[in-house]
Amino acid sequence: MAKGWWFRFSFLAALVIGALMAVTPTFLNLKDDSSFPVKSKINLGLDLQGGLYMVLGIDFNKVYRDEVTGYARKTIATLKDVGIDATLGTLDAADAKDPKHSIIISKESDLDAARAKLKEFYSYPLRLTAENGTTLTYGLGREFTREIEDTALSKSIEVIRNRIDEFGVTEPEIVSQGSDRIVVQLPGVKDINRAKDLIGKTAKLEFKFVNDNIPVTALTEWLDKVKKAGIEYKKGERFSDYVREINDNLKADLPAGSEIAFSKTVNKVTNEITNLEPYLVETTSSLTGEELQEAVVRIDQQQNRPYVGLEFKPNGAKIFEEITGANIGKRLAIVLDGNVYSAPVVQGRIAGGSAQITLGAGDYNATMTEARDLALVLRAGALPVELIFEEQRVVGPSLGADAIDKAQIAAMIGSLLVLAFMCFYYKLSGLIATVTIVLNVLFTLAILIGVGATLSLPGIAGIALTVGMAVDGNILIYERIREELRAGLTPFESVRVGFEKAFWAIADANITTALAGICLLNFGTGPVRGFAVTLLIGICTTVYTSYFVSKVLFEMYVGKGERKTLSI
């Protein structure tokens, strides 16, 4: 009996020491470079430590245009496969929510066969909206449009979450708001511009061959025409929107199947574009980022400059080898979101599916950060839509500091009241209850730190609820012990029987509460989940401290049975 008692006491002492070491960096606000053996601190939520709150809108209109254009091109390829000659018509985006694209059948005799073939393969994504001679005009199907919206919303949330996870934000909140908005909360984020860049990049990676047959003077004339039309890049504007506006304006001047892209030089301090170098590239990309398998930062040993190394999937590697082998001597532009990162000359067939994106000259640390961010975005995947930053709020930590101060005051007042009540009503045994409550909170905070959970204002409420449940568990045990004392049992037997009879009452109460907490954790979001996590951890520590810790302390108090009275 004595050996078992010392074992339980030693185990409890080890737990207390471990918990104290876990919470010490938080309460003493120790730096990461301190000599203290434990480095982790408790993670605070957006309401406690500040951070970034954003509402992102989704531009579905561009998605509709891209989808209807993409399917129009697919229909041309499908018709040619069955021997029907057809050409791509024009895009009519007068109705932004229902753009339409025309397809021109070369021979009128093929019109019925073309219509039947398109109905067979594309009746779901496309619907025939008009027919004028040999010109068929198609729009997106209604069901397909809804599917696009649902898919784009869910995939955008997934991609944003992947990017933020690699960015290193603890417990971000990313949820949909309606059918076309996403709410993002990033606790503790200080580099706001970098976070916005990572979230907002569409990361549409394309490989396009450069048309070097057009003289530079022609490019200059076209850009002068754009300037005279009043099209200029405005700071804060999405660069891809600016490039698209230029190409729309020059649609009649550019060679068929070509568009203009730019390599831009940005001032690292002001973030303003200082130079734009134009490229005439093919409209349809030869290879896209969908075939990308890996993107990692590497160092050029000769120039000691970071670059992004790309590795393609097997199918992408095969395509890359084919297009490089068939276009030796041409420049292959690597385009990301309308920006040409590099345009190397293809010296020969490139096997193995490897490529690289160079980032130019500049400060080494800034270039390394840019390379890491670019690799992160490419690894996390491309956003299926362009996001609009509709609302942005920087939440300062003053709310959190004020809440923490008030929570500390409330905790001290509540603890003193509990201590006074328990000690007054249960005398010396009430002091044991107070010790178990303190250990309960200590274990809860230590587990929060251990599992990397985030403490928010609702989480503090969960801890307060845990304290109340712990007091209730102690009262159940104490009342059972008093009943056995009144029945004439010795203090030793009263403690033993009291704990045995009270255990299932404590377990039943906490199990039912835990079931409610699990539901909140599974179906809740944001603050509700934070409350649920703290509540579930608190339930585990409550059962342990109210029963097992109290039992160890009472065994110390009553000894082996020689005590004749019990202060309860």
N, C-alpha and C positions, 0 to 999 in steps of 0.2 A: 504493500500500500504506500509506504513511504517512498519507495523507489519510483513508483508510478507518479506520485505527486511531484517529486523533484523533476522528473522528465517533462511533465506538462508545464511546470513553472519555467524550466530552462527553455522550452520551445517558445513559450509566451515572451520571455525576455528577449530571445533572438528576434522575434517578430517586431517587438517594440523598438529595438535598436535599428533594425532594418528600415522601419517606417520613419523613424526620426532622421536617419541619414537621407532618406528619399525626399522628405519635405524641407530639410534644412536649406538647400539652395534657393528654394522659393521664398521662404520667410526671411532669410538673411540677404536675399537678392545678390547672391554670389555670381561673379562673372564666369564665363566658360573657361577662362584661362587660370582660374583659381586652383589652388593645390588640393581642394576638397575632393575626395575620391569619387563622389557622385556628381555628375554634371547636369543631369536633366532637371528641368524646372517645369512646373505645371503650365499647361497651355491655356491661355486666356482667350475667350471668345471676342467677337467684334465689339460687343457692348462693354467689355471690360478693358481691352487694351487698344481699341481703335483699329482702323484699317480702311478698306475700300468697299464701298457699296455702289453697285452699278445696275442699271436696267438697260438691257440690250434688246433692240428691236431687230426683227428679221426682215430683210428685203426680199420678199417672195417674188416680186415682179421680175427681177433679174433671173431668178431660178426658172420662172415660166419661159422667159425668152430663150435661155440656154437649152432647156429641155425640148422645146418645140423645134429649135434649130437643129439640135442633135438628132432628133428623130427624123427630121426632114432629110438629113444627110444619110441616115441609115436606110431610109426608104429608097434613095437613089441607088445605093449599093445593092439592096435586095432586088430591085427591078433589073439592074444590069446583070445580076447573076442568072436571071431567067430570060435574058435576051431582049429586054425592053429598054430602049434608049430613053433616058430622062435626064433633065438638068435641074439644078437647084434654082428656085425662083427667089422672091424677095420676102423679107420679114416685115409684117405689118404689126407694129406695136402701138397702134393708136389707142387701143384698149389695153392698158398696162396689165390688167388682171387676166386678160384673155388674148394673148398675142397669137397671131396666125402666120403660117408660112406656106408659100405656094411651091408647087412642084409642076414642072412643065414636061409633058409627054411629047417626045419628038414626032411620033407618027400618030395620026388620029385613029388609025386602025388598031393601035395597041391600047387605046383608052379603056375599053371594057376590061381587058385582061389586067391592066395596071390597077384599075379600081378594085377588081376582085382580089388581086394578090395583096394589095395594101389592107383590104378588109380582113383577109385571112390572117395576116401577121401583126397588124397594128390596130385592130379594132378597139383594143382596150386603152392604149395610151393616146391614140389620136381619133379625132372625129372629123368627118368631112363637113366643112362649113359653107363652101361655095364651089361652083364649077363654071368655068368660062372657056368654052372651046376645049383646048387640050391642056388648060391650066387647072390643076386641082389645088384647092386651098384647105389646109388642115389646121385645126386647133387642138388643144389638149382635152382629153376626155374628162368629164366632171369627177368621176370616181378616182381617176388617176391624179387629178389635181389635189384632191383631199389626201391621197396617199403621199404625194410629194410633200405636202405641208407637215403631215405627221412624222414622216421619215426625217425630213430636214430638221425639225425641232428636236427630236430625240437624239439624232446623230450629232447635232450641234452641242447639246448638253454633254454628250459622251466625249466629244473631242475637246471641249473646254475643260472638262474634268481631268482628262489625261494630261493636258498641257499644264494645268495648275498643280497637279500632283507632282510632276517633274520640276515645277518651279519651286516646290518646297513649302507650300502653304499648308498648315495644319488645320484640319477640319473646315475646309471651305464649304460654303453652302451655295449650290447651283440648282435652281429649280425653275420650272416653267411658270409663266404668268399669262394665263390666257393661251391663245393659239399662236401668237406671234411675238412673244416677249420672253426673255430669260433674265432672271434676277441672280446676280453673282455677289456674294459677300466673301471678302478675303481678309480675315483677321490678321493684324500685325504687318500687313504689307506697307512698306515705306517707299519703295521705288515704284510709284504709281504709273509713270509713263511706260516703264518697261513692262509692267503687268498688262497694261492696255494694249501694247503692241503685240504681246504674246497671245492675248485672247482674241484680238480683232483680225489678225492675219488670216486670210483665206488659205494661204499656203498652196496655191494652185501651181504646181511645178510642171513645166512643159519644156520639151526639147524641140526647137524649130530651126530649120535651115534658113540662113540669111541669103537674100537675093542681092548679090554683088554686081549684077548686070546693070542696075540703075545707077547713073552717075550721082555724085554727091550734090551737084548743082540742082538736080531734080528734087532731092530731099529738102534742100534749103528753100526752094521755091514753094514747096508744099507747106513747110512750117511757117513761112512768111504769110501764106494765105490764111493759115490758122490764126496767126496773131492779128491779122486785119479783121478777121471775123470776131475778134474779142475773146477768143478762147485762151485763157491763161491759167496756170496752176496757182491756186490760192492755198495759203498755209492752213493746214487743218483738213483740207479736202482729201478724200481717198484717192491715192495715185492711180489706181486702176480705173476709177470713174473718169479721171482726166484723160487717160490714154484712150478710153472708149469714145469719149466725146470727140477727140481728134480724128479717130478713124471713121466715125459717123460723118463728120464734116468732109472728109476726103474720099468718101466712098466712090465718087465718080472719077476721081483722078488716079487712084492707086490701081496697079495691075490686078487682074482677077486672081483671087486666092492669096492676096497679100495684105498685110497690115503693118502699121508702124509700132515699134516698141522702143523703149529708151533704157539706156544705162545711165543711172543718175548718181551724182556725187553730192553727198549731204554733209553740211557743216555739223561736226560732232557737238558743238557747243550750243548753237542756236537751233539746230535741227531743221535748217532751211536748205532747200535744194540750190546748190551753187552752179551745177552744170548738168546739162542733159545731152547725151550723145544718141542720135536716132539710128535705128536699124530698121531695114525693110525685111520683114520675116514672113514666112508662110502662115496663113490663117489657121490651118489645121495642123495641130502638133503631131510630130512623128512618134512621140513617146511621152507619157504623162507620169505624174507622181503616183498614180494608182499601182504602177508596177514596181514601186520602190519597196525594198525590204529593210534597209538600214541606212541611217545617216549618222555619222560620227565625226567628231572634231579630230583632225590630225594636224601635225606640224610639218611644214616643208623644211627639210633638213638643210637645204642649200640657202634658202632665204630667211630661215627661221621665222616663218609667217604661218599663222593658223589658216586652215582651209577646211571645208566640209567634204568628207569622203562619202560617196554614194555607192550602195550595193543594190542591184536589182534582183527581183525574183527571177526564177528560171525563164519564164515566158518573156519578161522584160529584157533579160540578158540576151535572149535570142533576137528580139526585135532590135536592140541596140547594136548588136553585131551586124545585122543585115543592113540597117540604114547607114552605118558608118562605112561598111564595105561598098555600098552603092553610091556614096557621095564623097569619095576621096578628093581632097582639094577644096571642098566647100567649108564655110564656117557654120558651126552648129551652136546656136544661141541657147543658153540655159536661162529660161525665163521663169521668174517667180512673181506672181501677182502683177504682171505687166512690167516688171523691172528686169532688165537683162543683167545678170550677174557676171557672165563671161560669155565669150563667143570664140572659142578656139577653132583653129583650122584642123579638119580631120586629116591626119597624116596617113592613116591606113585603117584597115578593119580592126575594130577593138573588140576582142573576145573577153569573156569572163564577167561581163556585166558590171564594170566599175567605171565611175566617173567622179569628177570633183568640181566643187564650186569655190572659186577663189574670191577673196573679199577685198582685194586692193590694198593700198598703202594706208598708213595712219598709225595712231597710237596702238601699241601692241595689246595692252589690256583691253582697250575699247574694241579692237578687232576680235580678240578672243571672246569677249562677251557677246558680240554680234554672231560669231560662229556658233557658240553654244546655243544661243536663242534660236538661230536658224535650224540647227540640227534638232533641237527640241521640238520645234513646230512641225518639221517634216516627219519626225518619228511619231508624233502624236496623231498625225493624219490631217488631211485637208478639211476645212470647214465646208460643208455643202452649200452654204449661203454666205452672203455678206452681212455683217452685223453693224447696226447703227447704235452708237452710244447715245441713247436718249436721255439718260439721267446718270449723274455721277456725284456721289457725295463722299467726302473724306471725313470719316468719323474719328474725332480726336479721342485720346485716352482720358480726357477729363471726366467724362461720364463714368468710365470704368473706375478711375481713382476715387471718385465720389461714392460710387456704389460699394467699392471695397471698404472704404472707411466706414460707411454706414453699416455694412454687413458685419464688420469687426465689432463695432459698438453694440449692434443688436445681438451678436453672438456672445459678447461678454455679459451683457445684461441678462440674456436668456440663461446662460450658464450659471450665473450667480443666483438667479431665481430658482433654477432647478436644484442647485446645490443646497440652497436654504430650505426649500421644501422637503427634499429627500432626507436631509440631515435632521430636520425638525420632526418629520413624521416617522422616519425609520431609524433615527439615531445613528449609531456607528455603521449599521448596515447601509444606510443612505450614503455614507462616504464611499463605500464600495461601489455603489451604483454610479456615483459621480465619476469615479476612476474609469469604469467601463465605458461611460459616455464619451469621456475625453479620448480614450483609446479607439473608440468607434470612429470618431471624426478623423483621428490621426491615420487609421488604416484606410479610410475612404480616400483621403487625399493622396496617400502613398500609392494606392491602386490606380487612381486617376493619372498620376505621373507615370506609373509603370506601364500602363496600356496606351499611353499617349493620347488620352481623351482630352477634350477641351472643356474648361470650366467657364460657364456663362452665368448671367443673372438667374435664369431658370435653374441652372445647376446648383447655385447657392440655395435656392428654395428647396431643391431636392435634399440637400444636406440638412437643412432645418427640419424637414419632414422626417428624415432619418433619425435625428436626435429625439423627436417626439415619439417615434416608434420604439426607439431603444429604451426610453423611460417607461413606456407601456409594458415592454417585455420584462423589465426589472420588477415592476409592480406586480405582474402576474406571479412571478416566482416568489416575491416576498409575502404576498398574501397567502400563497400555498404553505409557505414555511410557518406563518403565524397560525394557520388552521391546525397544522400538525402539532405545534407547541401547545395549543389549547386542548388538543386531544390527549395530551399527556406524554408525548414522545420526548426523548432527550434532544438537546440541540443538534447533536451529530446526526441522529436519525431524522429529525425534522428537516435538516438541510438536504439530506440524501433523497428523502421521499418527496420533498417540495420541488426539487429540481426535476425529478422523474415525472411527476404529474404535470408540471408546467410546460415541459418541452413541446408536446404536441399542440398545445394551445398557441404557443409562440410560433411553431412551424406553420400551422394552418393559417394564421393571420398573415404571415409574411409570404407564404406561397400564393395566396389569392392576390395580394398586392403586387407580387412579382409578375403574375399573369397579366395584370393590367399594364404594368411597365413594359412587358414584351410587346403588347399590342401597340403602345405608344411608340416604341422603338421601330417597329416594322412599318407602321402606317403614318407616323408623324414625320415632320420635316423641321429642320432648323432648331429653334428654341425648344420645341416639344421633344425632339430626339435628345438634346442636351439634358433636359430634365429627366428623361427616361434612363439615360446612361447612369447619371448620378444616383437615381433612385434604386436601380438594380444593384449597383455596387454597394450602396448603403444597406440594402436588404441583407446581402451576404454578410457584411461586417456586423450588422445588428444581431443576426442569429448567433454569430460566433462570439461576440463580446457579451451579449445578454445572457447566454447560457454557459458557454465553455469558460470564458474569462472570469465571469462571476463565480463559477463553480470552483476554479482554482483559488481565487481570493478567499472564498468562504472556507475551503479546506485549510488554508493557512490560518484562518480565524478560529475555527472550532477545534483544530488539532486532530488527534486520534480519538476523540470522544471524551476527554477528561474535562472539557469546559461544561459547567453546570447551567450557566445562563447565556442568553443570546440577546444582544442589544438590537432589537428590531421592533 
